Amino acid sequence: MNDDFNIPTETLAESEHYLVWTSEEPDGETIYHIDLGQVTLHFFREEWVEFLGLLRGIKPA
């Protein structure tokens, strides 16, 4: 049996319209995903850390 379809995932946050989750790839890499309706963004760990830093820098209007 091919185990490629048994990639562990974990939901980090969820709202009515959006979802943030991770997947543990067969090579050991954790991938972070943001589902925004019909668009999904995928980040490697280093990219995810940079993206979170970017979001923290947003000033409220």
PQR file with spaces between the fields and no chain letter, atoms N, CA, C, O and H, PARSE charges and radii, in Angstrom:
ATOM       1  N    MET     1       0.830   -1.194    0.000 -0.4000 1.5000
ATOM       2  CA   MET     1       0.000    0.000    0.000 -0.0000 2.0000
ATOM       3  C    MET     1       0.868    1.248    0.000  0.5500 1.7000
ATOM       4  O    MET     1       1.876    1.305    0.705 -0.5500 1.4000
ATOM       5  N    ASN     2       0.490    2.234   -0.774 -0.4000 1.5000
ATOM       6  CA   ASN     2       1.231    3.484   -0.885 -0.0000 2.0000
ATOM       7  C    ASN     2       0.836    4.404    0.259  0.5500 1.7000
ATOM       8  O    ASN     2      -0.341    4.730    0.408 -0.5500 1.4000
ATOM       9  H    ASN     2      -0.329    2.188   -1.346  0.4000 1.0000
ATOM      10  N    ASP     3       1.815    4.835    1.082 -0.4000 1.5000
ATOM      11  CA   ASP     3       1.539    5.693    2.235 -0.0000 2.0000
ATOM      12  C    ASP     3       1.535    7.178    1.893  0.5500 1.7000
ATOM      13  O    ASP     3       1.378    8.002    2.794 -0.5500 1.4000
ATOM      14  H    ASP     3       2.772    4.570    0.961  0.4000 1.0000
ATOM      15  N    ASP     4       1.703    7.550    0.629 -0.4000 1.5000
ATOM      16  CA   ASP     4       1.740    8.963    0.247 -0.0000 2.0000
ATOM      17  C    ASP     4       0.459    9.699    0.607  0.5500 1.7000
ATOM      18  O    ASP     4       0.470   10.924    0.732 -0.5500 1.4000
ATOM      19  H    ASP     4       1.831    6.881   -0.103  0.4000 1.0000
ATOM      20  N    PHE     5      -0.640    8.979    0.774 -0.4000 1.5000
ATOM      21  CA   PHE     5      -1.919    9.617    1.067 -0.0000 2.0000
ATOM      22  C    PHE     5      -2.182    9.726    2.565  0.5500 1.7000
ATOM      23  O    PHE     5      -3.241   10.206    2.968 -0.5500 1.4000
ATOM      24  H    PHE     5      -0.648    7.984    0.672  0.4000 1.0000
ATOM      25  N    ASN     6      -1.235    9.287    3.398 -0.4000 1.5000
ATOM      26  CA   ASN     6      -1.392    9.329    4.841 -0.0000 2.0000
ATOM      27  C    ASN     6      -0.504   10.396    5.459  0.5500 1.7000
ATOM      28  O    ASN     6       0.209   10.130    6.427 -0.5500 1.4000
ATOM      29  H    ASN     6      -0.374    8.897    3.071  0.4000 1.0000
ATOM      30  N    ILE     7      -0.543   11.583    4.915 -0.4000 1.5000
ATOM      31  CA   ILE     7       0.262   12.693    5.420 -0.0000 2.0000
ATOM      32  C    ILE     7      -0.463   13.290    6.628  0.5500 1.7000
ATOM      33  O    ILE     7      -1.607   13.729    6.503 -0.5500 1.4000
ATOM      34  H    ILE     7      -1.122   11.799    4.129  0.4000 1.0000
ATOM      35  N    PRO     8       0.195   13.312    7.805 -0.5600 1.5000
ATOM      36  CA   PRO     8      -0.447   13.879    8.995  0.2800 2.0000
ATOM      37  C    PRO     8      -0.690   15.379    8.827  0.5500 1.7000
ATOM      38  O    PRO     8       0.165   16.103    8.317 -0.5500 1.4000
ATOM      39  N    THR     9      -1.860   15.831    9.260 -0.4000 1.5000
ATOM      40  CA   THR     9      -2.208   17.249    9.222 -0.0000 2.0000
ATOM      41  C    THR     9      -2.712   17.679   10.597  0.5500 1.7000
ATOM      42  O    THR     9      -3.151   16.858   11.402 -0.5500 1.4000
ATOM      43  H    THR     9      -2.555   15.242    9.674  0.4000 1.0000
ATOM      44  N    GLU    10      -2.637   18.983   10.843 -0.4000 1.5000
ATOM      45  CA   GLU    10      -3.141   19.553   12.095 -0.0000 2.0000
ATOM      46  C    GLU    10      -3.747   20.918   11.803  0.5500 1.7000
ATOM      47  O    GLU    10      -3.115   21.755   11.158 -0.5500 1.4000
ATOM      48  H    GLU    10      -2.281   19.650   10.189  0.4000 1.0000
ATOM      49  N    THR    11      -4.952   21.145   12.268 -0.4000 1.5000
ATOM      50  CA   THR    11      -5.594   22.446   12.129 -0.0000 2.0000
ATOM      51  C    THR    11      -5.068   23.371   13.215  0.5500 1.7000
ATOM      52  O    THR    11      -5.124   23.030   14.397 -0.5500 1.4000
ATOM      53  H    THR    11      -5.466   20.466   12.792  0.4000 1.0000
ATOM      54  N    LEU    12      -4.555   24.543   12.830 -0.4000 1.5000
ATOM      55  CA   LEU    12      -4.037   25.522   13.780 -0.0000 2.0000
ATOM      56  C    LEU    12      -5.081   26.565   14.144  0.5500 1.7000
ATOM      57  O    LEU    12      -5.142   27.014   15.289 -0.5500 1.4000
ATOM      58  H    LEU    12      -4.509   24.820   11.870  0.4000 1.0000
ATOM      59  N    ALA    13      -5.903   26.951   13.175 -0.4000 1.5000
ATOM      60  CA   ALA    13      -6.957   27.946   13.410 -0.0000 2.0000
ATOM      61  C    ALA    13      -8.011   27.789   12.329  0.5500 1.7000
ATOM      62  O    ALA    13      -7.715   27.398   11.200 -0.5500 1.4000
ATOM      63  H    ALA    13      -5.853   26.586   12.246  0.4000 1.0000
ATOM      64  N    GLU    14      -9.249   28.103   12.698 -0.4000 1.5000
ATOM      65  CA   GLU    14     -10.349   27.947   11.752 -0.0000 2.0000
ATOM      66  C    GLU    14     -11.433   28.958   12.082  0.5500 1.7000
ATOM      67  O    GLU    14     -11.762   29.186   13.246 -0.5500 1.4000
ATOM      68  H    GLU    14      -9.489   28.421   13.616  0.4000 1.0000
ATOM      69  N    SER    15     -11.981   29.560   11.034 -0.4000 1.5000
ATOM      70  CA   SER    15     -13.135   30.442   11.183 -0.0000 2.0000
ATOM      71  C    SER    15     -14.193   29.969   10.188  0.5500 1.7000
ATOM      72  O    SER    15     -14.036   28.924    9.556 -0.5500 1.4000
ATOM      73  H    SER    15     -11.714   29.375   10.088  0.4000 1.0000
ATOM      74  N    GLU    16     -15.244   30.724   10.059 -0.4000 1.5000
ATOM      75  CA   GLU    16     -16.316   30.335    9.148 -0.0000 2.0000
ATOM      76  C    GLU    16     -15.828   30.209    7.704  0.5500 1.7000
ATOM      77  O    GLU    16     -16.288   29.345    6.958 -0.5500 1.4000
ATOM      78  H    GLU    16     -15.371   31.573   10.572  0.4000 1.0000
ATOM      79  N    HIS    17     -14.884   31.088    7.316 -0.4000 1.5000
ATOM      80  CA   HIS    17     -14.461   31.131    5.916 -0.0000 2.0000
ATOM      81  C    HIS    17     -12.992   30.784    5.678  0.5500 1.7000
ATOM      82  O    HIS    17     -12.593   30.593    4.530 -0.5500 1.4000
ATOM      83  H    HIS    17     -14.510   31.791    7.922  0.4000 1.0000
ATOM      84  N    TYR    18     -12.182   30.697    6.727 -0.4000 1.5000
ATOM      85  CA   TYR    18     -10.748   30.523    6.557 -0.0000 2.0000
ATOM      86  C    TYR    18     -10.222   29.371    7.410  0.5500 1.7000
ATOM      87  O    TYR    18     -10.817   29.001    8.422 -0.5500 1.4000
ATOM      88  H    TYR    18     -12.506   30.851    7.660  0.4000 1.0000
ATOM      89  N    LEU    19      -9.088   28.811    6.972 -0.4000 1.5000
ATOM      90  CA   LEU    19      -8.486   27.690    7.678 -0.0000 2.0000
ATOM      91  C    LEU    19      -6.971   27.796    7.590  0.5500 1.7000
ATOM      92  O    LEU    19      -6.424   28.069    6.522 -0.5500 1.4000
ATOM      93  H    LEU    19      -8.604   29.111    6.150  0.4000 1.0000
ATOM      94  N    VAL    20      -6.294   27.581    8.713 -0.4000 1.5000
ATOM      95  CA   VAL    20      -4.831   27.519    8.755 -0.0000 2.0000
ATOM      96  C    VAL    20      -4.474   26.136    9.291  0.5500 1.7000
ATOM      97  O    VAL    20      -4.941   25.732   10.356 -0.5500 1.4000
ATOM      98  H    VAL    20      -6.739   27.359    9.581  0.4000 1.0000
ATOM      99  N    TRP    21      -3.634   25.413    8.536 -0.4000 1.5000
ATOM     100  CA   TRP    21      -3.292   24.053    8.938 -0.0000 2.0000
ATOM     101  C    TRP    21      -1.880   23.708    8.515  0.5500 1.7000
ATOM     102  O    TRP    21      -1.282   24.394    7.687 -0.5500 1.4000
ATOM     103  H    TRP    21      -3.254   25.742    7.671  0.4000 1.0000
ATOM     104  N    THR    22      -1.351   22.635    9.091 -0.4000 1.5000
ATOM     105  CA   THR    22      -0.015   22.169    8.740 -0.0000 2.0000
ATOM     106  C    THR    22      -0.097   20.747    8.218  0.5500 1.7000
ATOM     107  O    THR    22      -1.036   20.007    8.513 -0.5500 1.4000
ATOM     108  H    THR    22      -1.837   22.077    9.764  0.4000 1.0000
ATOM     109  N    SER    23       0.912   20.382    7.435 -0.4000 1.5000
ATOM     110  CA   SER    23       1.073   18.994    7.005 -0.0000 2.0000
ATOM     111  C    SER    23       2.522   18.598    7.243  0.5500 1.7000
ATOM     112  O    SER    23       3.439   19.395    7.045 -0.5500 1.4000
ATOM     113  H    SER    23       1.674   20.983    7.195  0.4000 1.0000
ATOM     114  N    GLU    24       2.712   17.366    7.666 -0.4000 1.5000
ATOM     115  CA   GLU    24       4.049   16.827    7.881 -0.0000 2.0000
ATOM     116  C    GLU    24       4.376   15.966    6.671  0.5500 1.7000
ATOM     117  O    GLU    24       3.850   14.864    6.520 -0.5500 1.4000
ATOM     118  H    GLU    24       1.967   16.719    7.827  0.4000 1.0000
ATOM     119  N    GLU    25       5.250   16.480    5.809 -0.4000 1.5000
ATOM     120  CA   GLU    25       5.572   15.810    4.552 -0.0000 2.0000
ATOM     121  C    GLU    25       6.457   14.584    4.802  0.5500 1.7000
ATOM     122  O    GLU    25       7.122   14.505    5.835 -0.5500 1.4000
ATOM     123  H    GLU    25       5.677   17.376    5.932  0.4000 1.0000
ATOM     124  N    PRO    26       6.471   13.628    3.866 -0.5600 1.5000
ATOM     125  CA   PRO    26       7.277   12.413    4.037  0.2800 2.0000
ATOM     126  C    PRO    26       8.765   12.676    4.282  0.5500 1.7000
ATOM     127  O    PRO    26       9.439   11.859    4.910 -0.5500 1.4000
ATOM     128  N    ASP    27       9.283   13.807    3.793 -0.4000 1.5000
ATOM     129  CA   ASP    27      10.704   14.123    4.004 -0.0000 2.0000
ATOM     130  C    ASP    27      10.958   14.796    5.352  0.5500 1.7000
ATOM     131  O    ASP    27      12.087   15.188    5.648 -0.5500 1.4000
ATOM     132  H    ASP    27       8.736   14.470    3.282  0.4000 1.0000
ATOM     133  N    GLY    28       9.890   14.932    6.185 -0.4000 1.5000
ATOM     134  CA   GLY    28      10.033   15.538    7.507 -0.0000 2.0000
ATOM     135  C    GLY    28       9.770   17.026    7.541  0.5500 1.7000
ATOM     136  O    GLY    28       9.722   17.611    8.623 -0.5500 1.4000
ATOM     137  H    GLY    28       8.974   14.613    5.945  0.4000 1.0000
ATOM     138  N    GLU    29       9.600   17.652    6.406 -0.4000 1.5000
ATOM     139  CA   GLU    29       9.338   19.096    6.317 -0.0000 2.0000
ATOM     140  C    GLU    29       7.900   19.394    6.737  0.5500 1.7000
ATOM     141  O    GLU    29       6.969   18.720    6.295 -0.5500 1.4000
ATOM     142  H    GLU    29       9.639   17.177    5.527  0.4000 1.0000
ATOM     143  N    THR    30       7.721   20.395    7.581 -0.4000 1.5000
ATOM     144  CA   THR    30       6.378   20.861    7.931 -0.0000 2.0000
ATOM     145  C    THR    30       5.995   21.966    6.965  0.5500 1.7000
ATOM     146  O    THR    30       6.751   22.918    6.772 -0.5500 1.4000
ATOM     147  H    THR    30       8.477   20.943    7.940  0.4000 1.0000
ATOM     148  N    ILE    31       4.820   21.843    6.357 -0.4000 1.5000
ATOM     149  CA   ILE    31       4.306   22.848    5.438 -0.0000 2.0000
ATOM     150  C    ILE    31       3.104   23.513    6.108  0.5500 1.7000
ATOM     151  O    ILE    31       2.239   22.834    6.662 -0.5500 1.4000
ATOM     152  H    ILE    31       4.205   21.070    6.514  0.4000 1.0000
ATOM     153  N    TYR    32       3.057   24.840    6.054 -0.4000 1.5000
ATOM     154  CA   TYR    32       1.948   25.619    6.612 -0.0000 2.0000
ATOM     155  C    TYR    32       1.046   26.052    5.462  0.5500 1.7000
ATOM     156  O    TYR    32       1.527   26.496    4.419 -0.5500 1.4000
ATOM     157  H    TYR    32       3.760   25.392    5.604  0.4000 1.0000
ATOM     158  N    HIS    33      -0.256   25.922    5.655 -0.4000 1.5000
ATOM     159  CA   HIS    33      -1.236   26.218    4.617 -0.0000 2.0000
ATOM     160  C    HIS    33      -2.266   27.211    5.157  0.5500 1.7000
ATOM     161  O    HIS    33      -2.705   27.101    6.302 -0.5500 1.4000
ATOM     162  H    HIS    33      -0.647   25.562    6.502  0.4000 1.0000
ATOM     163  N    ILE    34      -2.641   28.171    4.331 -0.4000 1.5000
ATOM     164  CA   ILE    34      -3.740   29.084    4.653 -0.0000 2.0000
ATOM     165  C    ILE    34      -4.753   28.957    3.528  0.5500 1.7000
ATOM     166  O    ILE    34      -4.457   29.277    2.376 -0.5500 1.4000
ATOM     167  H    ILE    34      -2.285   28.261    3.401  0.4000 1.0000
ATOM     168  N    ASP    35      -5.952   28.488    3.865 -0.4000 1.5000
ATOM     169  CA   ASP    35      -7.043   28.377    2.892 -0.0000 2.0000
ATOM     170  C    ASP    35      -7.911   29.621    2.997  0.5500 1.7000
ATOM     171  O    ASP    35      -8.516   29.879    4.038 -0.5500 1.4000
ATOM     172  H    ASP    35      -6.192   28.228    4.800  0.4000 1.0000
ATOM     173  N    LEU    36      -7.970   30.391    1.916 -0.4000 1.5000
ATOM     174  CA   LEU    36      -8.746   31.636    1.843 -0.0000 2.0000
ATOM     175  C    LEU    36      -9.762   31.494    0.714  0.5500 1.7000
ATOM     176  O    LEU    36      -9.559   32.020   -0.380 -0.5500 1.4000
ATOM     177  H    LEU    36      -7.479   30.181    1.071  0.4000 1.0000
ATOM     178  N    GLY    37     -10.840   30.791    0.977 -0.4000 1.5000
ATOM     179  CA   GLY    37     -11.821   30.551   -0.078 -0.0000 2.0000
ATOM     180  C    GLY    37     -11.219   29.666   -1.142  0.5500 1.7000
ATOM     181  O    GLY    37     -10.833   28.532   -0.860 -0.5500 1.4000
ATOM     182  H    GLY    37     -11.005   30.364    1.866  0.4000 1.0000
ATOM     183  N    GLN    38     -11.132   30.164   -2.362 -0.4000 1.5000
ATOM     184  CA   GLN    38     -10.616   29.374   -3.476 -0.0000 2.0000
ATOM     185  C    GLN    38      -9.099   29.451   -3.619  0.5500 1.7000
ATOM     186  O    GLN    38      -8.537   28.861   -4.541 -0.5500 1.4000
ATOM     187  H    GLN    38     -11.446   31.085   -2.591  0.4000 1.0000
ATOM     188  N    VAL    39      -8.435   30.165   -2.722 -0.4000 1.5000
ATOM     189  CA   VAL    39      -6.982   30.329   -2.782 -0.0000 2.0000
ATOM     190  C    VAL    39      -6.350   29.649   -1.573  0.5500 1.7000
ATOM     191  O    VAL    39      -6.826   29.806   -0.448 -0.5500 1.4000
ATOM     192  H    VAL    39      -8.893   30.644   -1.973  0.4000 1.0000
ATOM     193  N    THR    40      -5.285   28.899   -1.803 -0.4000 1.5000
ATOM     194  CA   THR    40      -4.516   28.311   -0.708 -0.0000 2.0000
ATOM     195  C    THR    40      -3.075   28.757   -0.838  0.5500 1.7000
ATOM     196  O    THR    40      -2.469   28.631   -1.902 -0.5500 1.4000
ATOM     197  H    THR    40      -4.899   28.771   -2.716  0.4000 1.0000
ATOM     198  N    LEU    41      -2.528   29.282    0.252 -0.4000 1.5000
ATOM     199  CA   LEU    41      -1.121   29.676    0.307 -0.0000 2.0000
ATOM     200  C    LEU    41      -0.352   28.580    1.040  0.5500 1.7000
ATOM     201  O    LEU    41      -0.826   28.051    2.045 -0.5500 1.4000
ATOM     202  H    LEU    41      -3.020   29.385    1.117  0.4000 1.0000
ATOM     203  N    HIS    42       0.830   28.241    0.539 -0.4000 1.5000
ATOM     204  CA   HIS    42       1.662   27.193    1.129 -0.0000 2.0000
ATOM     205  C    HIS    42       3.003   27.812    1.516  0.5500 1.7000
ATOM     206  O    HIS    42       3.609   28.533    0.723 -0.5500 1.4000
ATOM     207  H    HIS    42       1.215   28.670   -0.278  0.4000 1.0000
ATOM     208  N    PHE    43       3.465   27.531    2.733 -0.4000 1.5000
ATOM     209  CA   PHE    43       4.714   28.093    3.231 -0.0000 2.0000
ATOM     210  C    PHE    43       5.588   26.992    3.829  0.5500 1.7000
ATOM     211  O    PHE    43       5.099   26.132    4.562 -0.5500 1.4000
ATOM     212  H    PHE    43       2.973   26.946    3.377  0.4000 1.0000
ATOM     213  N    PHE    44       6.886   27.023    3.510 -0.4000 1.5000
ATOM     214  CA   PHE    44       7.845   26.231    4.271 -0.0000 2.0000
ATOM     215  C    PHE    44       8.040   26.939    5.610  0.5500 1.7000
ATOM     216  O    PHE    44       7.640   28.094    5.760 -0.5500 1.4000
ATOM     217  H    PHE    44       7.283   27.721    2.915  0.4000 1.0000
ATOM     218  N    ARG    45       8.645   26.267    6.575 -0.4000 1.5000
ATOM     219  CA   ARG    45       8.760   26.818    7.930 -0.0000 2.0000
ATOM     220  C    ARG    45       9.411   28.209    7.942  0.5500 1.7000
ATOM     221  O    ARG    45       8.906   29.118    8.601 -0.5500 1.4000
ATOM     222  H    ARG    45       8.970   25.329    6.453  0.4000 1.0000
ATOM     223  N    GLU    46      10.515   28.380    7.227 -0.4000 1.5000
ATOM     224  CA   GLU    46      11.208   29.672    7.229 -0.0000 2.0000
ATOM     225  C    GLU    46      10.324   30.769    6.636  0.5500 1.7000
ATOM     226  O    GLU    46      10.317   31.899    7.123 -0.5500 1.4000
ATOM     227  H    GLU    46      10.925   27.642    6.692  0.4000 1.0000
ATOM     228  N    GLU    47       9.591   30.432    5.599 -0.4000 1.5000
ATOM     229  CA   GLU    47       8.673   31.393    4.978 -0.0000 2.0000
ATOM     230  C    GLU    47       7.532   31.732    5.932  0.5500 1.7000
ATOM     231  O    GLU    47       7.100   32.883    6.002 -0.5500 1.4000
ATOM     232  H    GLU    47       9.598   29.514    5.203  0.4000 1.0000
ATOM     233  N    TRP    48       7.040   30.729    6.669 -0.4000 1.5000
ATOM     234  CA   TRP    48       5.952   30.919    7.616 -0.0000 2.0000
ATOM     235  C    TRP    48       6.370   31.892    8.723  0.5500 1.7000
ATOM     236  O    TRP    48       5.612   32.791    9.088 -0.5500 1.4000
ATOM     237  H    TRP    48       7.391   29.794    6.612  0.4000 1.0000
ATOM     238  N    VAL    49       7.568   31.706    9.246 -0.4000 1.5000
ATOM     239  CA   VAL    49       8.082   32.586   10.298 -0.0000 2.0000
ATOM     240  C    VAL    49       8.171   34.020    9.778  0.5500 1.7000
ATOM     241  O    VAL    49       7.792   34.957   10.481 -0.5500 1.4000
ATOM     242  H    VAL    49       8.184   30.977    8.950  0.4000 1.0000
ATOM     243  N    GLU    50       8.665   34.196    8.564 -0.4000 1.5000
ATOM     244  CA   GLU    50       8.756   35.530    7.963 -0.0000 2.0000
ATOM     245  C    GLU    50       7.369   36.132    7.757  0.5500 1.7000
ATOM     246  O    GLU    50       7.157   37.314    8.026 -0.5500 1.4000
ATOM     247  H    GLU    50       8.973   33.434    7.994  0.4000 1.0000
ATOM     248  N    PHE    51       6.426   35.319    7.279 -0.4000 1.5000
ATOM     249  CA   PHE    51       5.056   35.781    7.044 -0.0000 2.0000
ATOM     250  C    PHE    51       4.392   36.236    8.352  0.5500 1.7000
ATOM     251  O    PHE    51       3.734   37.276    8.383 -0.5500 1.4000
ATOM     252  H    PHE    51       6.599   34.358    7.061  0.4000 1.0000
ATOM     253  N    LEU    52       4.564   35.465    9.420 -0.4000 1.5000
ATOM     254  CA   LEU    52       3.998   35.869   10.712 -0.0000 2.0000
ATOM     255  C    LEU    52       4.595   37.186   11.191  0.5500 1.7000
ATOM     256  O    LEU    52       3.887   38.025   11.746 -0.5500 1.4000
ATOM     257  H    LEU    52       5.099   34.620    9.394  0.4000 1.0000
ATOM     258  N    GLY    53       5.900   37.370   10.979 -0.4000 1.5000
ATOM     259  CA   GLY    53       6.545   38.642   11.326 -0.0000 2.0000
ATOM     260  C    GLY    53       5.959   39.793   10.535  0.5500 1.7000
ATOM     261  O    GLY    53       5.762   40.883   11.070 -0.5500 1.4000
ATOM     262  H    GLY    53       6.476   36.688   10.528  0.4000 1.0000
ATOM     263  N    LEU    54       5.682   39.557    9.268 -0.4000 1.5000
ATOM     264  CA   LEU    54       5.058   40.572    8.426 -0.0000 2.0000
ATOM     265  C    LEU    54       3.682   40.957    8.970  0.5500 1.7000
ATOM     266  O    LEU    54       3.352   42.141    9.042 -0.5500 1.4000
ATOM     267  H    LEU    54       5.843   38.671    8.833  0.4000 1.0000
ATOM     268  N    LEU    55       2.882   39.962    9.352 -0.4000 1.5000
ATOM     269  CA   LEU    55       1.558   40.241    9.889 -0.0000 2.0000
ATOM     270  C    LEU    55       1.624   41.013   11.204  0.5500 1.7000
ATOM     271  O    LEU    55       0.796   41.888   11.458 -0.5500 1.4000
ATOM     272  H    LEU    55       3.151   39.000    9.294  0.4000 1.0000
ATOM     273  N    ARG    56       2.604   40.687   12.033 -0.4000 1.5000
ATOM     274  CA   ARG    56       2.753   41.408   13.307 -0.0000 2.0000
ATOM     275  C    ARG    56       3.086   42.874   13.093  0.5500 1.7000
ATOM     276  O    ARG    56       2.818   43.704   13.962 -0.5500 1.4000
ATOM     277  H    ARG    56       3.276   39.976   11.826  0.4000 1.0000
ATOM     278  N    GLY    57       3.666   43.200   11.949 -0.4000 1.5000
ATOM     279  CA   GLY    57       4.032   44.575   11.653 -0.0000 2.0000
ATOM     280  C    GLY    57       2.899   45.436   11.131  0.5500 1.7000
ATOM     281  O    GLY    57       3.078   46.637   10.928 -0.5500 1.4000
ATOM     282  H    GLY    57       3.884   42.526   11.243  0.4000 1.0000
ATOM     283  N    ILE    58       1.730   44.841   10.909 -0.4000 1.5000
ATOM     284  CA   ILE    58       0.590   45.614   10.391 -0.0000 2.0000
ATOM     285  C    ILE    58       0.054   46.514   11.497  0.5500 1.7000
ATOM     286  O    ILE    58      -0.236   46.056   12.602 -0.5500 1.4000
ATOM     287  H    ILE    58       1.583   43.866   11.074  0.4000 1.0000
ATOM     288  N    LYS    59      -0.070   47.780   11.189 -0.4000 1.5000
ATOM     289  CA   LYS    59      -0.599   48.757   12.149 -0.0000 2.0000
ATOM     290  C    LYS    59      -2.115   48.888   11.945  0.5500 1.7000
ATOM     291  O    LYS    59      -2.576   48.973   10.806 -0.5500 1.4000
ATOM     292  H    LYS    59       0.166   48.152   10.292  0.4000 1.0000
ATOM     293  N    PRO    60      -2.887   48.904   13.028 -0.5600 1.5000
ATOM     294  CA   PRO    60      -4.338   49.080   12.893  0.2800 2.0000
ATOM     295  C    PRO    60      -4.677   50.425   12.238  0.5500 1.7000
ATOM     296  O    PRO    60      -3.989   51.424   12.447 -0.5500 1.4000
ATOM     297  N    ALA    61      -5.719   50.426   11.466 -0.4000 1.5000
ATOM     298  CA   ALA    61      -6.138   51.661   10.789 -0.0000 2.0000
ATOM     299  C    ALA    61      -6.772   52.629   11.771  0.5500 1.7000
ATOM     300  O    ALA    61      -7.185   53.722   11.381 -0.5500 1.4000
ATOM     301  H    ALA    61      -6.278   49.614   11.296  0.4000 1.0000
